[in-house]
Amino acid sequence: MEGKVEKIGFRSTKIRNLEKSLVTVSNKKMIESELENLSEREMIRAAFPLSIDYAVPFNMVQEFINELRENLNANELLQKDPIIRFSRIRENAIEIQLVFFVLTRDIDEYIKVREDVLFSILAIAQKHKIQFTSPAVELKQV
């Protein structure tokens, strides 16, 4: 469960989950569970594949990857040297794996930066005539 701790009592802890419901969890259960304090992280990781149509010439794919890498390295809100690698040959596409870290603890800012990255991916893809297969992007926050 993800949420914001609202109150820690003697027997239980109240957590406001992402759906804005108030959930009460026994402290015994909290003690026995692994807890991750997301507000203490220094950055948030994003990872997703980009599935590119086989019809796109390989040199255009390389140009797309190079420009995308330059674009992400220029973004001051991202950790330098994102991972952008040709990772897999699939039945109907080649797959590029993209992993980057957004330098924020704030989830709203993370979502905004991630959106900016996705818009830049689309702009660079259009410039290089890159065609994605469906589904083009499967975004995961990790």
BELFENUR-V450754 format. One record per helix or strand. SS is the DSSP state (A for helix, B for strand). FROM is the first residue (numbers start at 1). LEN is the number of residues. If there is no record, write none. Layout:
ss=SS from=FROM len=LEN
ss=SS from=FROM len=LEN
This chain:
ss=B from=3 len=6
ss=B from=12 len=6
ss=B from=22 len=5
ss=A from=27 len=6
ss=A from=38 len=3
ss=B from=44 len=10
ss=A from=58 len=17
ss=B from=78 len=1
ss=B from=83 len=7
ss=B from=93 len=10
ss=A from=107 len=21
ss=B from=132 len=6
ss=B from=140 len=2
